[in-house]
């Protein structure tokens, strides 16, 4: 039994369906927001939107007891909070790291769609980028 079946057996169908729909939309929107972090005129809007995306994923995945997703989104949310406070443009290393994060969430989206267990988090994602290296 995969994650999707497990969610349906433990939670109300409407809650699971709403999560799956919103999760898919958020994952599909991430890449553009991440790429916009390199544009000074788009940075503030993009970092705030990304923060909200990861906050929403964290909250929903925590409620649904999807531990890997909750933990990774909490980790990313903390980095984005730092970026919201202290930066006005993201460097290439940070953007590449966030694109790799996006890739992981996309893999999970496909795992859920195929009703598989979630793939393991790539350890390289846990190495923080140098946010100051502009």
C-alpha positions as a Markdown table, in Angstrom:
| # | Residue | x | y | z |
|---|---|---|---|---|
| 1 | Unk | 0.0 | 0.0 | 0.0 |
| 2 | Unk | 1.3 | 3.4 | -1.0 |
| 3 | Unk | 1.0 | 6.8 | 0.6 |
| 4 | Unk | -2.1 | 7.7 | -1.2 |
| 5 | Unk | -4.0 | 4.6 | -0.1 |
| 6 | Unk | -2.7 | 5.1 | 3.4 |
| 7 | Unk | -4.0 | 8.7 | 3.5 |
| 8 | Unk | -7.4 | 7.6 | 2.2 |
| 9 | Unk | -7.6 | 4.9 | 4.9 |
| 10 | Unk | -6.7 | 7.2 | 7.7 |
| 11 | Unk | -8.3 | 10.5 | 6.8 |
| 12 | Unk | -11.5 | 11.9 | 5.3 |
| 13 | Unk | -11.5 | 11.6 | 1.5 |
| 14 | Unk | -12.3 | 15.3 | 1.0 |
| 15 | Unk | -9.3 | 16.4 | 3.2 |
| 16 | Unk | -7.0 | 14.1 | 1.2 |
| 17 | Unk | -8.3 | 15.2 | -2.2 |
| 18 | Unk | -8.0 | 18.8 | -1.2 |
| 19 | Unk | -4.4 | 18.3 | 0.0 |
| 20 | Unk | -3.5 | 16.4 | -3.2 |
| 21 | Unk | -5.0 | 19.1 | -5.4 |
| 22 | Unk | -3.4 | 22.0 | -3.6 |
| 23 | Unk | -0.1 | 20.1 | -3.3 |
| 24 | Unk | 0.0 | 19.5 | -7.0 |
| 25 | Unk | -0.7 | 23.2 | -7.7 |
| 26 | Unk | 2.0 | 24.4 | -5.3 |
| 27 | Unk | 4.6 | 22.1 | -6.6 |
| 28 | Unk | 3.8 | 23.1 | -10.2 |
| 29 | Unk | 4.2 | 26.8 | -9.3 |
| 30 | Unk | 7.5 | 26.5 | -7.4 |
| 31 | Unk | 10.0 | 26.6 | -10.3 |
| 32 | Unk | 8.9 | 30.0 | -11.6 |
| 33 | Unk | 9.0 | 31.6 | -8.2 |
| 34 | Unk | 12.4 | 30.1 | -7.5 |
| 35 | Unk | 13.8 | 31.5 | -10.8 |
| 36 | Unk | 12.3 | 34.9 | -10.0 |
| 37 | Unk | 14.4 | 35.1 | -6.9 |
| 38 | Unk | 17.4 | 36.1 | -9.1 |
| 39 | Unk | 15.5 | 39.2 | -10.2 |
| 40 | Unk | 15.8 | 42.1 | -7.7 |
| 41 | Unk | 12.4 | 43.5 | -8.8 |
| 42 | Unk | 10.7 | 40.1 | -8.2 |
| 43 | Unk | 12.6 | 38.9 | -5.2 |
| 44 | Unk | 10.4 | 40.1 | -2.4 |
| 45 | Unk | 7.2 | 38.8 | -4.0 |
| 46 | Unk | 8.7 | 35.5 | -4.9 |
| 47 | Unk | 10.4 | 34.8 | -1.6 |
| 48 | Unk | 7.1 | 35.6 | 0.3 |
| 49 | Unk | 5.1 | 33.4 | -2.1 |
| 50 | Unk | 7.6 | 30.5 | -1.7 |
| 51 | Unk | 7.5 | 30.9 | 2.1 |
| 52 | Unk | 3.7 | 30.6 | 2.0 |
| 53 | Unk | 3.9 | 27.5 | -0.3 |
| 54 | Unk | 6.3 | 25.8 | 2.1 |
| 55 | Unk | 4.4 | 26.9 | 5.1 |
| 56 | Unk | 1.2 | 25.4 | 3.7 |
| 57 | Unk | 2.9 | 22.2 | 2.7 |
| 58 | Unk | 4.4 | 21.9 | 6.2 |
| 59 | Unk | 1.1 | 22.5 | 7.9 |
| 60 | Unk | -0.9 | 20.1 | 5.7 |
| 61 | Unk | 1.8 | 17.3 | 5.7 |
| 62 | Unk | 2.1 | 17.6 | 9.4 |
| 63 | Unk | -1.6 | 17.2 | 9.9 |
| 64 | Unk | -1.6 | 14.2 | 7.5 |
| 65 | Unk | 1.4 | 12.8 | 9.3 |
| 66 | Unk | 3.7 | 12.7 | 6.2 |
| 67 | Unk | 6.9 | 13.1 | 8.2 |
| 68 | Unk | 9.5 | 13.4 | 5.5 |
| 69 | Unk | 7.5 | 16.1 | 3.7 |
| 70 | Unk | 6.8 | 18.0 | 6.9 |
| 71 | Unk | 10.4 | 17.9 | 7.9 |
| 72 | Unk | 11.8 | 19.1 | 4.6 |
| 73 | Unk | 9.3 | 21.8 | 4.2 |
| 74 | Unk | 10.0 | 23.0 | 7.7 |
| 75 | Unk | 13.7 | 23.1 | 6.9 |
| 76 | Unk | 13.1 | 25.1 | 3.7 |
| 77 | Unk | 10.6 | 27.4 | 5.4 |
| 78 | Unk | 13.3 | 28.3 | 7.9 |
| 79 | Unk | 15.8 | 29.2 | 5.1 |
| 80 | Unk | 13.2 | 31.2 | 3.3 |
| 81 | Unk | 12.4 | 33.1 | 6.5 |
| 82 | Unk | 16.1 | 34.0 | 6.7 |
| 83 | Unk | 16.0 | 35.1 | 3.1 |
| 84 | Unk | 12.9 | 37.2 | 3.7 |
| 85 | Unk | 14.7 | 39.2 | 6.4 |
| 86 | Unk | 18.2 | 39.7 | 5.1 |
| 87 | Unk | 18.4 | 39.5 | 1.3 |
| 88 | Unk | 17.3 | 41.3 | -1.8 |
| 89 | Unk | 18.4 | 38.8 | -4.4 |
| 90 | Unk | 19.3 | 35.1 | -4.4 |
| 91 | Unk | 22.6 | 33.8 | -5.8 |
| 92 | Unk | 23.0 | 31.0 | -8.2 |
| 93 | Unk | 23.9 | 28.4 | -5.5 |
| 94 | Unk | 20.7 | 29.2 | -3.6 |
| 95 | Unk | 18.6 | 29.0 | -6.7 |
| 96 | Unk | 20.1 | 25.7 | -7.7 |
| 97 | Unk | 19.5 | 24.3 | -4.2 |
| 98 | Unk | 15.9 | 25.5 | -4.2 |
| 99 | Unk | 15.4 | 23.9 | -7.7 |
| 100 | Unk | 16.7 | 20.6 | -6.3 |
| 101 | Unk | 14.2 | 21.0 | -3.4 |
| 102 | Unk | 11.5 | 21.5 | -6.0 |
| 103 | Unk | 12.7 | 18.4 | -7.8 |
| 104 | Unk | 12.3 | 16.4 | -4.6 |
| 105 | Unk | 8.7 | 17.7 | -4.1 |
| 106 | Unk | 8.0 | 16.8 | -7.7 |
| 107 | Unk | 9.3 | 13.3 | -7.1 |
| 108 | Unk | 7.0 | 13.0 | -4.1 |
| 109 | Unk | 4.1 | 14.3 | -6.2 |
| 110 | Unk | 4.7 | 11.5 | -8.7 |
| 111 | Unk | 5.1 | 9.0 | -5.8 |
| 112 | Unk | 1.7 | 9.9 | -4.4 |
| 113 | Unk | 0.1 | 9.9 | -7.9 |
| 114 | Unk | 1.4 | 6.4 | -8.4 |
| 115 | Unk | 0.4 | 5.4 | -4.9 |
| 116 | Unk | 4.0 | 4.5 | -3.9 |
| 117 | Unk | 5.8 | 5.2 | -0.7 |
| 118 | Unk | 7.7 | 8.5 | -0.6 |
| 119 | Unk | 11.2 | 8.4 | -2.1 |
| 120 | Unk | 13.9 | 9.1 | 0.4 |
| 121 | Unk | 15.2 | 12.7 | 0.8 |
| 122 | Unk | 18.4 | 13.2 | -1.0 |
| 123 | Unk | 21.1 | 14.0 | 1.6 |
| 124 | Unk | 22.5 | 16.7 | -0.7 |
| 125 | Unk | 19.4 | 18.8 | 0.0 |
| 126 | Unk | 20.3 | 19.0 | 3.7 |
| 127 | Unk | 23.5 | 21.0 | 2.9 |
| 128 | Unk | 22.6 | 24.6 | 3.1 |
| 129 | Unk | 23.6 | 26.9 | 0.2 |
| 130 | Unk | 25.9 | 29.9 | 1.0 |
| 131 | Unk | 23.2 | 32.6 | 1.1 |
| 132 | Unk | 25.9 | 35.4 | 1.2 |
| 133 | Unk | 27.8 | 34.3 | -1.9 |
| 134 | Unk | 26.6 | 36.9 | -4.4 |
